[in-house]
Amino acid sequence: MTTFSIHQWSDFEAGLREMRRVARGPVVILTCDPDLVREFWLYEYAPAVLDTEARRYPSIETIARTLGGQVSVRPVPIPADCTDGFNEAYYARPERLLDPAARQACSAWSFVADDERERYVEALRRDLDSGAWDGRHGALRQQPVLHGSLTLIRAIPA
């Protein structure tokens, strides 16, 4: 099993093949679907951050093909009070992304220049202060879960 890590492997396909080789049973991967990353509201504020994330995550099809066997792919609902430090965990609590520690927990922010990051944060702060964010996305504050890019892949050997 691996969670939120294959996008950081230098050769994820070799890593997946090794997981398949040594595992007697299922291989389970928690990752993000790069095709869905940009659908999150944060893309309006920090496009380079989410572009970076989308480029780093391997496609679900490539993961499934590399693992082989019987593969199931399921979206993972993200609860509004999720304590993990990835961007979508704050879907209903956008103020958290104003905190540098919250942004540092998601490595994609570190791939963006300091001045660009600051512009993103200031744009979000302005829209939160003015109510513009709530005008567009405020319903998310009442939504118990988000069906975003978080994906669980399970592969059983053939």
DSSP file with accessible surface (Angstrom, degrees, kcal/mol):
  #  RESIDUE AA STRUCTURE BP1 BP2  ACC     N-H-->O    O-->H-N    N-H-->O    O-->H-N    TCO  KAPPA ALPHA  PHI   PSI    X-CA   Y-CA   Z-CA
    1    1 A M              0   0  168      0, 0.0     2,-0.4     0, 0.0    28,-0.2   0.000 360.0 360.0 360.0 142.4    0.0    0.0    0.0
    2    2 A T  E     -a   29   0A  16     26,-1.9    28,-2.6    29,-0.0     2,-0.5  -0.995 360.0-160.0-140.4 141.5    1.1    3.5   -0.7
    3    3 A T  E     -a   30   0A  76     -2,-0.4    28,-0.2    26,-0.2    26,-0.0  -0.986  69.5 -22.5-125.4 128.2   -0.6    6.8    0.1
    4    4 A F  S    S+     0   0   36     26,-2.5    27,-0.1    -2,-0.5    -1,-0.1   0.836 111.3  94.1  47.5  45.4    0.1   10.1   -1.5
    5    5 A S    >   +     0   0   27     25,-0.4     3,-2.7     2,-0.1     4,-0.5   0.642  47.9  82.9-134.9 -25.3    3.5    9.2   -2.6
    6    6 A I  G >  S+     0   0    1      1,-0.3     3,-1.1    24,-0.3     6,-0.1   0.811  87.6  63.6 -62.4 -24.8    3.8    7.8   -6.1
    7    7 A H  G 3  S+     0   0   21      1,-0.2    -1,-0.3    51,-0.1    -2,-0.1   0.645 103.6  50.5 -71.0  -9.4    3.9   11.3   -7.6
    8    8 A Q  G <  S+     0   0  116     -3,-2.7    -1,-0.2     3,-0.0     2,-0.2   0.477  85.3 106.0-104.2  -4.8    7.2   11.7   -5.7
    9    9 A W    X   -     0   0   78     -3,-1.1     3,-0.6    -4,-0.5     4,-0.1  -0.548  68.6-138.7 -76.4 139.4    8.9    8.5   -6.9
   10   10 A S  T 3  S+     0   0  137      1,-0.3     2,-0.3    -2,-0.2    -1,-0.1   0.836 101.7  18.0 -68.1 -31.4   11.6    9.0   -9.5
   11   11 A D  T 3> S+     0   0   82      1,-0.1     4,-2.1     2,-0.0    -1,-0.3  -0.704  72.0 174.6-138.6  82.8   10.4    6.0  -11.5
   12   12 A F  H <> S+     0   0   46     -3,-0.6     4,-2.8    -2,-0.3     5,-0.2   0.848  78.4  56.9 -63.3 -33.0    6.8    5.3  -10.3
   13   13 A E  H  > S+     0   0   66      2,-0.2     4,-2.6     1,-0.2    -1,-0.2   0.932 107.9  47.1 -65.9 -41.5    6.3    2.5  -12.9
   14   14 A A  H  > S+     0   0   37      1,-0.2     4,-2.2     2,-0.2    -1,-0.2   0.913 112.9  50.9 -63.1 -39.8    9.3    0.6  -11.6
   15   15 A G  H  X S+     0   0   21     -4,-2.1     4,-2.3     2,-0.2    -2,-0.2   0.912 110.7  47.6 -63.6 -42.5    8.1    1.1   -8.1
   16   16 A L  H  X S+     0   0    0     -4,-2.8     4,-2.7     2,-0.2    -2,-0.2   0.907 110.4  51.9 -66.3 -40.4    4.6   -0.2   -9.0
   17   17 A R  H  X S+     0   0  135     -4,-2.6     4,-2.4     1,-0.2    -2,-0.2   0.906 110.3  49.5 -62.2 -38.4    6.1   -3.2  -10.7
   18   18 A E  H  X S+     0   0   89     -4,-2.2     4,-2.3     2,-0.2     5,-0.2   0.906 109.5  51.0 -67.7 -40.4    8.1   -4.0   -7.6
   19   19 A M  H  X S+     0   0   33     -4,-2.3     4,-2.0     1,-0.2    -2,-0.2   0.940 112.1  47.4 -59.3 -45.0    5.0   -3.6   -5.4
   20   20 A R  H  < S+     0   0   42     -4,-2.7    -2,-0.2     1,-0.2    -1,-0.2   0.898 111.2  52.4 -63.3 -39.0    3.2   -6.1   -7.7
   21   21 A R  H  < S+     0   0  172     -4,-2.4    -1,-0.2     1,-0.2    -2,-0.2   0.916 117.3  35.1 -65.3 -42.5    6.2   -8.5   -7.6
   22   22 A V  H  < S+     0   0   89     -4,-2.3     2,-0.4    -5,-0.1    -1,-0.2   0.695  98.0  90.7 -90.3 -18.8    6.5   -8.7   -3.8
   23   23 A A     <  -     0   0   34     -4,-2.0     4,-0.1    -5,-0.2    -4,-0.0  -0.635  52.3-167.2 -82.5 131.0    2.8   -8.5   -2.9
   24   24 A R  S    S+     0   0  245     -2,-0.4    -1,-0.2     2,-0.1     3,-0.1   0.758  77.0  21.7 -81.5 -28.8    1.0  -11.8   -2.6
   25   25 A G  S    S-     0   0   28      1,-0.3    -2,-0.1   131,-0.1   130,-0.0  -0.152 112.3 -20.8-116.2-146.6   -2.4  -10.1   -2.4
   26   26 A P        -     0   0   60      0, 0.0     2,-0.5     0, 0.0    -1,-0.3  -0.216  47.9-142.8 -66.0 150.7   -3.9   -6.8   -3.5
   27   27 A V  E     - B   0 155A   2    128,-2.4   128,-2.8    -3,-0.1     2,-0.4  -0.960  19.5-161.9-108.3 132.3   -1.8   -3.6   -4.1
   28   28 A V  E     - B   0 154A  34     -2,-0.5   -26,-1.9   126,-0.2     2,-0.4  -0.971   8.0-173.8-123.8 131.0   -3.6   -0.5   -2.9
   29   29 A I  E     -aB   2 153A   0    124,-2.8   124,-3.0    -2,-0.4     2,-0.6  -0.990  11.3-162.6-126.2 126.2   -2.8    3.1   -4.0
   30   30 A L  E     +aB   3 152A  36    -28,-2.6   -26,-2.5    -2,-0.4   -25,-0.4  -0.952  39.9 131.5-104.2 120.5   -4.2    6.3   -2.6
   31   31 A T  E     - B   0 151A   0    120,-2.6   120,-3.3    -2,-0.6     2,-0.4  -0.802  54.2 -92.4-149.6-173.2   -3.5    9.0   -5.1
   32   32 A C  E     - B   0 150A   3     -2,-0.2   118,-0.2   118,-0.2   117,-0.1  -0.932  30.5-122.6-115.2 143.5   -5.1   11.9   -7.0
   33   33 A D    >>  -     0   0   26    116,-2.5     3,-2.1    -2,-0.4     4,-1.0  -0.745  17.5-152.5 -82.0 112.8   -6.5   11.7  -10.4
   34   34 A P  T 34 S+     0   0   11      0, 0.0     4,-0.5     0, 0.0     3,-0.2   0.776  92.8  64.1 -62.0 -22.3   -4.6   14.3  -12.4
   35   35 A D  T 34 S+     0   0  109      1,-0.2    19,-0.0     2,-0.1    24,-0.0   0.672 110.0  38.6 -72.2 -15.8   -7.6   14.7  -14.8
   36   36 A L  T X4 S+     0   0   52     -3,-2.1     3,-1.8   113,-0.1     4,-0.3   0.548  88.9  90.9-109.2 -11.4   -9.7   16.1  -11.8
   37   37 A V  G >< S+     0   0    1     -4,-1.0     3,-1.3     1,-0.3     6,-0.2   0.887  86.1  52.0 -55.4 -43.2   -7.1   18.2   -9.9
   38   38 A R  G 3  S+     0   0  100     -4,-0.5    -1,-0.3     1,-0.3     5,-0.1   0.533  91.8  76.3 -76.9  -3.4   -7.9   21.4  -11.8
   39   39 A E  G <  S+     0   0  150     -3,-1.8    -1,-0.3     4,-0.1     2,-0.2   0.582  73.3 101.6 -81.9  -7.9  -11.7   21.1  -11.1
   40   40 A F  S X  S-     0   0   14     -3,-1.3     3,-2.3    -4,-0.3     4,-0.3  -0.490  85.5-117.7 -77.0 145.5  -11.1   22.2   -7.5
   41   41 A W  G >  S+     0   0   13      1,-0.3     3,-1.8    -2,-0.2     4,-0.4   0.765 107.6  74.4 -55.5 -27.0  -12.0   25.9   -6.6
   42   42 A L  G >> S+     0   0    1      1,-0.3     4,-3.2     2,-0.2     3,-1.5   0.768  77.9  75.8 -61.7 -21.3   -8.3   26.6   -5.7
   43   43 A Y  G <4 S+     0   0   79     -3,-2.3    -1,-0.3     1,-0.3    -2,-0.2   0.830  87.6  60.5 -60.0 -29.4   -7.5   26.6   -9.5
   44   44 A E  G <4 S+     0   0  104     -3,-1.8    -1,-0.3    -4,-0.3    -2,-0.2   0.788 118.8  27.9 -64.8 -27.7   -9.1   30.1   -9.7
   45   45 A Y  T <4 S+     0   0   13     -3,-1.5    -2,-0.2    -4,-0.4    -1,-0.2   0.770 133.8  25.0-104.5 -37.2   -6.5   31.4   -7.2
   46   46 A A    >X  +     0   0    0     -4,-3.2     4,-1.8     1,-0.1     3,-0.5  -0.499  62.5 159.2-132.7  63.9   -3.4   29.2   -7.6
   47   47 A P  H 3> S+     0   0   43      0, 0.0     4,-2.9     0, 0.0     5,-0.2   0.881  75.9  53.9 -60.5 -37.7   -3.4   27.8  -11.1
   48   48 A A  H 3> S+     0   0   22      1,-0.2     4,-2.1     2,-0.2     5,-0.1   0.857 106.4  53.8 -67.2 -31.2    0.4   27.0  -11.2
   49   49 A V  H <> S+     0   0    0     -3,-0.5     4,-2.2     2,-0.2    -1,-0.2   0.956 114.6  39.2 -65.4 -49.0    0.1   25.1   -7.9
   50   50 A L  H  X S+     0   0    1     -4,-1.8     4,-2.8     2,-0.2    -2,-0.2   0.848 112.5  56.2 -74.9 -29.7   -2.6   22.8   -9.3
   51   51 A D  H  X S+     0   0   38     -4,-2.9     4,-2.1    -5,-0.2    -1,-0.2   0.922 108.5  49.7 -61.8 -41.7   -1.0   22.6  -12.7
   52   52 A T  H  X S+     0   0   11     -4,-2.1     4,-1.8    -5,-0.2    -2,-0.2   0.936 111.5  48.0 -61.2 -46.6    2.1   21.3  -10.9
   53   53 A E  H  X S+     0   0   17     -4,-2.2     4,-1.9     1,-0.2    -2,-0.2   0.936 110.4  51.1 -59.8 -47.2    0.0   18.8   -9.0
   54   54 A A  H  < S+     0   0    9     -4,-2.8    -1,-0.2     1,-0.2    -2,-0.2   0.877 111.2  48.4 -61.1 -37.3   -1.7   17.6  -12.2
   55   55 A R  H  < S+     0   0  168     -4,-2.1    -1,-0.2     1,-0.2    -2,-0.2   0.823 111.0  50.9 -70.3 -33.0    1.7   17.1  -14.0
   56   56 A R  H  < S+     0   0   57     -4,-1.8    -2,-0.2    -3,-0.2    -1,-0.2   0.819  92.9  81.1 -78.2 -33.1    3.2   15.2  -11.1
   57   57 A Y  S  < S-     0   0   14     -4,-1.9     3,-0.1    -5,-0.2     2,-0.1  -0.621  80.8-127.4 -77.9 129.6    0.4   12.6  -10.6
   58   58 A P        -     0   0   11      0, 0.0   -26,-0.1     0, 0.0   -51,-0.1  -0.402  36.5 -93.1 -69.2 153.2    0.5    9.7  -13.0
   59   59 A S     >  -     0   0   33      1,-0.1     4,-2.2   -26,-0.1     5,-0.2  -0.296  25.3-124.1 -65.9 150.5   -2.7    8.9  -14.8
   60   60 A I  H  > S+     0   0    9      1,-0.2     4,-2.7     2,-0.2     5,-0.2   0.901 112.9  55.7 -61.0 -38.5   -5.0    6.4  -13.3
   61   61 A E  H  > S+     0   0  111      1,-0.2     4,-2.7     2,-0.2    -1,-0.2   0.904 107.0  48.6 -62.9 -41.5   -4.9    4.4  -16.6
   62   62 A T  H  > S+     0   0   28      2,-0.2     4,-2.5     1,-0.2    -1,-0.2   0.919 111.9  49.1 -66.3 -41.9   -1.1    4.2  -16.4
   63   63 A I  H  X S+     0   0    0     -4,-2.2     4,-2.5     2,-0.2     5,-0.2   0.952 113.5  46.5 -60.9 -48.4   -1.2    3.0  -12.8
   64   64 A A  H  X S+     0   0   24     -4,-2.7     4,-2.5     1,-0.2    -2,-0.2   0.923 113.6  48.1 -61.6 -45.1   -3.8    0.4  -13.6
   65   65 A R  H  < S+     0   0  163     -4,-2.7    -1,-0.2    -5,-0.2    -2,-0.2   0.917 112.3  49.2 -63.0 -41.4   -2.0   -0.8  -16.7
   66   66 A T  H  < S+     0   0   25     -4,-2.5    -2,-0.2    -5,-0.2    -1,-0.2   0.908 114.6  44.0 -67.4 -40.5    1.3   -1.0  -14.8
   67   67 A L  H  < S-     0   0    4     -4,-2.5    -1,-0.2    -5,-0.2    -2,-0.2   0.867  92.7-176.0 -72.6 -36.6   -0.2   -3.0  -11.9
   68   68 A G     <  +     0   0   28     -4,-2.5    -2,-0.1    -5,-0.2    -1,-0.1  -0.057  36.0  80.0  66.8-172.6   -2.2   -5.3  -14.1
   69   69 A G  S    S-     0   0   44     86,-0.1     2,-0.7    -4,-0.1    -1,-0.1  -0.364 103.0 -20.0  74.6-155.3   -4.6   -7.9  -12.8
   70   70 A Q  E    S-C  156   0A 141     86,-2.4    86,-2.6    -3,-0.1     2,-0.4  -0.804  74.6-169.2 -92.4 113.9   -8.1   -7.0  -11.7
   71   71 A V  E     -C  155   0A  49     -2,-0.7     2,-0.4    84,-0.2    84,-0.2  -0.884  11.9-171.5-113.4 132.7   -8.1   -3.3  -11.0
   72   72 A S  E     -C  154   0A  36     82,-2.8    82,-2.5    -2,-0.4     2,-0.4  -0.950   5.3-162.4-118.9 144.1  -10.8   -1.2   -9.3
   73   73 A V  E     +C  153   0A  68     -2,-0.4    80,-0.2    80,-0.2    -2,-0.0  -0.995  13.2 175.4-127.6 125.0  -10.8    2.5   -9.1
   74   74 A R  E     -C  152   0A 149     78,-2.7    78,-3.2    -2,-0.4     2,-0.1  -0.994  30.2-122.0-133.6 137.0  -13.0    4.4   -6.6
   75   75 A P  E     -C  151   0A  88      0, 0.0    76,-0.3     0, 0.0    74,-0.1  -0.456  26.0-139.9 -69.3 147.7  -13.3    8.0   -5.7
   76   76 A V        -     0   0   37     74,-2.6    72,-0.5    -2,-0.1    74,-0.2  -0.948  14.2-130.8-111.9 117.5  -12.6    8.8   -2.0
   77   77 A P        -     0   0   62      0, 0.0    70,-0.2     0, 0.0    74,-0.0  -0.434  16.5-141.2 -67.4 139.4  -14.9   11.3   -0.4
   78   78 A I  E     -D  146   0B   1     68,-2.7    68,-2.2    -2,-0.1     2,-0.1  -0.901  16.2-133.1-103.8 118.7  -13.1   14.0    1.5
   79   79 A P  E >   -D  145   0B  53      0, 0.0     3,-2.0     0, 0.0    66,-0.2  -0.390  17.0-119.7 -72.6 151.6  -14.8   15.0    4.8
   80   80 A A  T 3  S+     0   0   27     64,-2.2    12,-0.2     1,-0.3    65,-0.1   0.794 114.8  47.8 -60.6 -26.8  -15.2   18.7    5.6
   81   81 A D  T 3  S+     0   0  119     63,-0.3    -1,-0.3    11,-0.0     9,-0.1   0.118  79.0 153.9-102.9  23.8  -13.1   18.3    8.7
   82   82 A C    <   -     0   0   19     -3,-2.0    -4,-0.0     7,-0.2     0, 0.0  -0.240  30.3-161.6 -53.8 132.7  -10.3   16.3    7.0
   83   83 A T        +     0   0  139      2,-0.0    -1,-0.2     7,-0.0     2,-0.1   0.492  54.8 107.1 -99.6  -4.9   -7.1   16.8    9.0
   84   84 A D  S    S-     0   0   84      1,-0.1     2,-0.5     5,-0.0    21,-0.0  -0.383  75.5-120.6 -71.1 157.2   -4.6   15.7    6.3
   85   85 A G        +     0   0   12     20,-0.1     2,-0.3    -2,-0.1    -1,-0.1  -0.233  66.5 118.4-100.4  47.9   -2.7   18.5    4.7
   86   86 A F  S >  S-     0   0   19     -2,-0.5     3,-1.4     1,-0.1     4,-0.4  -0.768  74.1-107.2-108.1 158.5   -3.5   18.4    1.0
   87   87 A N  G >  S+     0   0    2     -2,-0.3     3,-1.8     1,-0.3    -1,-0.1   0.879 115.8  51.5 -52.7 -48.1   -5.3   21.2   -0.9
   88   88 A E  G >  S+     0   0   10      1,-0.3     3,-1.9     2,-0.2    -1,-0.3   0.722  92.0  76.8 -67.9 -16.7   -8.7   19.6   -1.2
   89   89 A A  G <  S+     0   0    0     -3,-1.4     3,-0.3     1,-0.3    -1,-0.3   0.751  95.7  51.2 -61.4 -20.5   -8.8   18.9    2.5
   90   90 A Y  G X  S+     0   0   10     -3,-1.8     3,-1.0    -4,-0.4    -1,-0.3   0.086  70.6 122.0-103.7  22.9   -9.6   22.6    2.9
   91   91 A Y  T <  S+     0   0    0     -3,-1.9    -1,-0.2     1,-0.3    -2,-0.1   0.844  87.3  30.4 -56.4 -34.8  -12.4   22.7    0.4
   92   92 A A  T 3  S+     0   0    6     -3,-0.3    -1,-0.3   -12,-0.2     3,-0.1   0.413 122.2  52.0-103.8  -0.5  -14.9   24.0    3.0
   93   93 A R    X   +     0   0   70     -3,-1.0     3,-1.8     1,-0.1     4,-0.4  -0.532  58.9 162.8-132.6  63.7  -12.3   25.9    5.1
   94   94 A P  G >   +     0   0    0      0, 0.0     3,-1.5     0, 0.0     4,-0.3   0.794  67.9  72.5 -60.9 -25.7  -10.4   28.1    2.6
   95   95 A E  G >  S+     0   0   86      1,-0.3     3,-1.8     2,-0.2     4,-0.4   0.810  84.6  68.8 -59.3 -28.1   -9.0   30.3    5.4
   96   96 A R  G X  S+     0   0   93     -3,-1.8     3,-1.6     1,-0.3     6,-0.3   0.843  89.1  63.1 -59.9 -32.8   -6.7   27.4    6.3
   97   97 A L  G <  S+     0   0    2     -3,-1.5    -1,-0.3    -4,-0.4    -2,-0.2   0.593  89.3  68.4 -73.6  -5.9   -4.8   28.0    3.0
   98   98 A L  G <  S+     0   0   32     -3,-1.8    -1,-0.3    -4,-0.3    -2,-0.2   0.688  83.4  88.7 -78.5 -17.9   -3.9   31.5    4.3
   99   99 A D  S X> S-     0   0   62     -3,-1.6     4,-1.7    -4,-0.4     3,-0.6  -0.694  75.5-145.0 -83.0 121.5   -1.7   29.7    6.9
  100  100 A P  H 3> S+     0   0   71      0, 0.0     4,-2.6     0, 0.0     5,-0.2   0.857  99.2  58.5 -55.7 -34.5    1.8   29.0    5.5
  101  101 A A  H 3> S+     0   0   55      1,-0.2     4,-1.2     2,-0.2    -4,-0.1   0.890 104.2  50.7 -64.5 -37.5    2.0   25.8    7.5
  102  102 A A  H <4 S+     0   0    3     -3,-0.6     4,-0.3    -6,-0.3     3,-0.3   0.909 112.6  46.1 -66.1 -40.2   -1.1   24.5    5.7
  103  103 A R  H >< S+     0   0   18     -4,-1.7     3,-1.6     1,-0.2     6,-0.4   0.890 107.3  57.6 -69.7 -37.0    0.5   25.3    2.3
  104  104 A Q  H 3< S+     0   0  159     -4,-2.6    -1,-0.2     1,-0.3    -2,-0.2   0.785  94.8  66.7 -64.4 -25.1    3.8   23.8    3.3
  105  105 A A  T 3< S+     0   0   63     -4,-1.2     2,-0.6    -3,-0.3    -1,-0.3   0.683  95.2  63.3 -70.0 -16.2    2.0   20.5    3.9
  106  106 A C  S X  S-     0   0   10     -3,-1.6     3,-1.7    -4,-0.3     4,-0.4  -0.924  76.6-154.8-112.2 110.0    1.3   20.3    0.2
  107  107 A S  G >  S+     0   0   35     -2,-0.6     3,-1.4     1,-0.3     4,-0.5   0.736  83.7  75.0 -61.2 -24.3    4.5   20.0   -1.7
  108  108 A A  G >  S+     0   0    1      1,-0.3     3,-1.4     2,-0.2    -1,-0.3   0.847  87.6  62.7 -59.5 -31.4    3.2   21.5   -5.0
  109  109 A W  G X  S+     0   0    9     -3,-1.7     3,-1.3    -6,-0.4    -1,-0.3   0.828  95.0  61.5 -62.1 -28.8    3.2   25.0   -3.4
  110  110 A S  G <  S+     0   0   83     -3,-1.4    -1,-0.3    -4,-0.4    -2,-0.2   0.654  93.9  63.1 -75.3 -11.5    7.0   24.7   -3.1
  111  111 A F  G <  S+     0   0  119     -3,-1.4     2,-0.4    -4,-0.5    -1,-0.3   0.416  90.3  82.2 -90.2   0.9    7.4   24.4   -6.8
  112  112 A V  S <  S-     0   0    6     -3,-1.3     5,-0.1    -4,-0.2   -63,-0.0  -0.874  91.7-100.8-108.8 140.0    5.9   27.9   -7.4
  113  113 A A     >  -     0   0   50     -2,-0.4     4,-2.7     1,-0.1     5,-0.2  -0.206  31.4-116.3 -58.1 147.6    8.0   31.1   -7.0
  114  114 A D  H  > S+     0   0  109      1,-0.2     4,-2.4     2,-0.2     5,-0.2   0.883 113.8  49.4 -53.8 -47.0    7.7   33.0   -3.7
  115  115 A D  H  > S+     0   0  103      1,-0.2     4,-1.9     2,-0.2    -1,-0.2   0.885 111.8  49.0 -65.2 -36.1    6.2   36.1   -5.4
  116  116 A E  H  > S+     0   0   55      2,-0.2     4,-2.3    -3,-0.2    -2,-0.2   0.932 110.0  51.1 -68.0 -44.1    3.7   34.1   -7.3
  117  117 A R  H  X S+     0   0   49     -4,-2.7     4,-2.6     1,-0.2    -2,-0.2   0.920 109.4  51.3 -56.6 -45.1    2.6   32.2   -4.2
  118  118 A E  H  X S+     0   0   92     -4,-2.4     4,-2.6     1,-0.2    -1,-0.2   0.885 107.7  51.8 -63.3 -38.9    2.1   35.5   -2.4
  119  119 A R  H  X S+     0   0  141     -4,-1.9     4,-2.2     2,-0.2    -1,-0.2   0.915 110.5  49.6 -61.8 -41.6   -0.1   36.8   -5.2
  120  120 A Y  H  X S+     0   0   24     -4,-2.3     4,-2.2     2,-0.2    -2,-0.2   0.934 112.2  46.7 -61.3 -47.0   -2.2   33.7   -5.0
  121  121 A V  H  X S+     0   0    3     -4,-2.6     4,-3.0     1,-0.2    -2,-0.2   0.915 112.0  50.5 -64.3 -42.0   -2.6   34.0   -1.2
  122  122 A E  H  X S+     0   0   74     -4,-2.6     4,-2.7     2,-0.2    -1,-0.2   0.885 108.7  52.0 -65.2 -38.6   -3.4   37.7   -1.4
  123  123 A A  H  X S+     0   0   22     -4,-2.2     4,-2.1     2,-0.2    -1,-0.2   0.924 112.4  45.7 -63.0 -42.4   -6.1   37.1   -4.0
  124  124 A L  H  X S+     0   0    5     -4,-2.2     4,-2.5     2,-0.2     5,-0.2   0.939 112.3  51.1 -65.2 -44.6   -7.7   34.4   -1.8
  125  125 A R  H  X S+     0   0   84     -4,-3.0     4,-2.9     1,-0.2     5,-0.2   0.925 109.9  50.1 -58.5 -44.8   -7.4   36.7    1.2
  126  126 A R  H  X S+     0   0  149     -4,-2.7     4,-2.4     1,-0.2     6,-0.3   0.925 112.2  46.8 -59.4 -46.2   -9.1   39.5   -0.7
  127  127 A D  H  X>S+     0   0   37     -4,-2.1     6,-1.8     2,-0.2     4,-1.0   0.846 113.2  48.8 -69.6 -31.5  -12.0   37.3   -1.8
  128  128 A L  H  <5S+     0   0   19     -4,-2.5     3,-0.3     2,-0.2    -2,-0.2   0.938 113.6  46.9 -69.7 -44.7  -12.5   35.9    1.6
  129  129 A D  H  <5S+     0   0  130     -4,-2.9    -2,-0.2     1,-0.2    -1,-0.2   0.881 116.9  43.1 -63.4 -38.8  -12.5   39.4    3.2
  130  130 A S  H  <5S-     0   0   87     -4,-2.4    -1,-0.2    -5,-0.2    -2,-0.2   0.640 110.3-118.1 -83.6 -15.1  -14.9   40.7    0.6
  131  131 A G  T  X5S+     0   0   34     -4,-1.0     4,-2.2    -3,-0.3    -3,-0.2   0.418  80.5 121.7  91.0  -1.6  -17.2   37.7    0.6
  132  132 A A  H  ><S+     0   0   28     -5,-0.7     4,-1.6    -6,-0.3     5,-0.2   0.894  72.3  52.5 -63.1 -39.5  -16.5   37.0   -3.0
  133  133 A W  H  > S+     0   0    0     -6,-1.8     4,-3.5     1,-0.2     3,-0.4   0.956 111.3  46.5 -61.2 -46.9  -15.3   33.5   -2.2
  134  134 A D  H  > S+     0   0   62     -7,-0.4     4,-1.9     1,-0.2     5,-0.3   0.860 107.0  58.9 -64.0 -33.7  -18.4   32.7   -0.3
  135  135 A G  H  < S+     0   0   69     -4,-2.2    -1,-0.2     1,-0.2    -2,-0.2   0.868 119.2  28.7 -61.6 -36.2  -20.5   34.2   -3.1
  136  136 A R  H  < S+     0   0  124     -4,-1.6    -2,-0.2    -3,-0.4    -1,-0.2   0.811 142.4  12.1 -91.7 -36.8  -19.1   31.6   -5.5
  137  137 A H  H >< S+     0   0   30     -4,-3.5     3,-2.3    -5,-0.2     4,-0.3   0.331  83.9 115.1-128.2   5.8  -18.2   28.7   -3.3
  138  138 A G  G ><  +     0   0   16     -4,-1.9     3,-1.7    -5,-0.4     4,-0.4   0.757  67.4  71.2 -56.4 -28.0  -19.9   29.2    0.1
  139  139 A A  G >  S+     0   0   80      1,-0.3     3,-1.5    -5,-0.3     4,-0.5   0.806  85.7  69.8 -59.8 -25.0  -22.2   26.2   -0.3
  140  140 A L  G X  S+     0   0   27     -3,-2.3     3,-0.9     1,-0.3    -1,-0.3   0.793  84.4  68.8 -63.3 -26.4  -19.1   24.1    0.2
  141  141 A R  G <  S+     0   0   71     -3,-1.7    -1,-0.3    -4,-0.3    -2,-0.2   0.771 106.2  39.8 -63.0 -25.2  -19.0   25.2    3.8
  142  142 A Q  G <  S+     0   0  162     -3,-1.5    -1,-0.3    -4,-0.4    -2,-0.2   0.432  91.2 104.7-100.3  -4.3  -22.2   23.2    4.4
  143  143 A Q    <   -     0   0   70     -3,-0.9   -63,-0.1    -4,-0.5   -51,-0.0  -0.692  60.3-153.2 -84.3 120.4  -21.2   20.2    2.3
  144  144 A P  S    S+     0   0  101      0, 0.0   -64,-2.2     0, 0.0     2,-0.3   0.810  75.0  15.3 -67.7 -29.3  -20.2   17.2    4.5
  145  145 A V  E     -D   79   0B  50    -66,-0.2     2,-0.4   -65,-0.1     0, 0.0  -0.977  64.4-142.1-142.2 156.1  -17.9   15.7    1.8
  146  146 A L  E     -D   78   0B  23    -68,-2.2   -68,-2.7    -2,-0.3     2,-1.0  -0.971   6.7-151.8-116.6 132.4  -16.2   16.6   -1.4
  147  147 A H        +     0   0  122     -2,-0.4     2,-0.0   -70,-0.2    -2,-0.0  -0.856  47.8 137.9 -99.3  93.4  -15.9   14.2   -4.3
  148  148 A G        -     0   0   16     -2,-1.0  -111,-0.1   -72,-0.5   -72,-0.1   0.157  69.7 -50.6-110.3-132.7  -12.7   15.6   -5.8
  149  149 A S  S    S+     0   0    1   -113,-0.1  -116,-2.5  -112,-0.1     2,-0.1   0.569  88.7 119.3 -92.0  -8.3   -9.5   14.1   -7.2
  150  150 A L  E     -B   32   0A  12    -74,-0.2   -74,-2.6  -118,-0.2     2,-0.4  -0.397  43.7-179.2 -64.9 126.7   -8.7   11.7   -4.3
  151  151 A T  E     -BC  31  75A   6   -120,-3.3  -120,-2.6   -76,-0.3     2,-0.5  -0.985  25.4-150.0-137.2 139.2   -8.8    8.2   -5.7
  152  152 A L  E     -BC  30  74A  61    -78,-3.2   -78,-2.7    -2,-0.4     2,-0.5  -0.948  15.3-168.6-110.0 124.2   -8.3    4.7   -4.3
  153  153 A I  E     -BC  29  73A   0   -124,-3.0  -124,-2.8    -2,-0.5     2,-0.4  -0.953   3.2-174.2-114.8 131.1   -6.9    2.1   -6.7
  154  154 A R  E     -BC  28  72A 100    -82,-2.5   -82,-2.8    -2,-0.5     2,-0.5  -0.994   1.3-171.3-127.4 125.3   -6.9   -1.6   -5.8
  155  155 A A  E     -BC  27  71A   0   -128,-2.8  -128,-2.4    -2,-0.4   -84,-0.2  -0.977   4.5-164.5-122.3 124.3   -5.2   -4.2   -8.0
  156  156 A I  E     - C   0  70A  52    -86,-2.6   -86,-2.4    -2,-0.5  -131,-0.1  -0.882  35.0-102.9-103.4 134.9   -5.6   -8.0   -7.4
  157  157 A P              0   0   50      0, 0.0   -88,-0.1     0, 0.0   -89,-0.1  -0.218 360.0 360.0 -57.6 148.5   -3.1  -10.2   -9.1
  158  158 A A              0   0  130    -89,-0.1    -3,-0.0    -3,-0.0   -90,-0.0  -0.247 360.0 360.0 -72.0 360.0   -4.4  -12.1  -12.2
